[in-house]
């Protein structure tokens, strides 16, 4: 399948990653934690399977989310001075 309107990066995958993994760490029960850890992968699979994005778009969306998390750590870090 091919979509001429697919854009890069896929922020569907990026937002799913930004929501899924922190919520998995906050989950009290393992079942909910497993659901939230798998959520970004399911969203990426569905996005690629329905031809809304290419696999590279989903990977770039995840890298964009990771870069924003790393950037937040560097920009908002406080020194203990």
Protein Blocks (a to p, Z undefined) as FASTA:
>chain_A
ZZfkbccddfklmmmmmmmmmmmmmpmbfklmmmmmmmmmmmmmmmmmnopacfklmmmm
mmmmmmmmmmmmmmmpccfZZ
